[in-house]
């Protein structure tokens, strides 16, 4: 009887261990959902999860911005945490000291490039793209990309992701005081924020 009890305890412990090991994996594979609370908007939810408002509405088959308290929205998978971190580090290095709107615009340029047929189709490839032996972004060239991003850069990336696909399509940015390329200064300017001109 004592042996049987010990066996049952051992089997129960093993079963609990297996449940503990497999539970997080199945949870990770499940779709993320958000239960709508009072005051929620598609914009707030998109910014919270770093997903485009357009994708959020499309995934949930919404044709209006009406949300009902208590309804559950499926959050579409957008970009990975490493991609978000890389983009935030680029924003931090490129737009340090710039207004918050300028940080959002820098992140938007990278996302617009990902969505454009003229550039690679993922964040890492866009950030590390080379042309004639030089990286497209100075922080990659000088190593500043490796510094951790601050809270403002991380927040700017989430806002840019929520806004994705609704901007003016800027593909470039430069500082007119330091830009040496006549080609970049010939591009159509879409907006100027702080020390940066954005263009396409």
Secondary structure, 3 states (H helix, E strand, C coil): CHHHHHHHHHHHHHHHHHHHHHHHHHHHHCCEEEECCCCCCHHHHHHHHCCCHHHHHHHCCCCCCCCCCCCEEEECCCCCHHHHHHHHHHHHHHCCCCCHHHHHHHHHHHHHHHHCCCCCCCHHHHHCCEECCEECCHHHHHCHHHCCCCHHHHHHHHHHHHHCCCCCCCCEEECCCCCCCHHHHCCCEEEEECCEEEEC
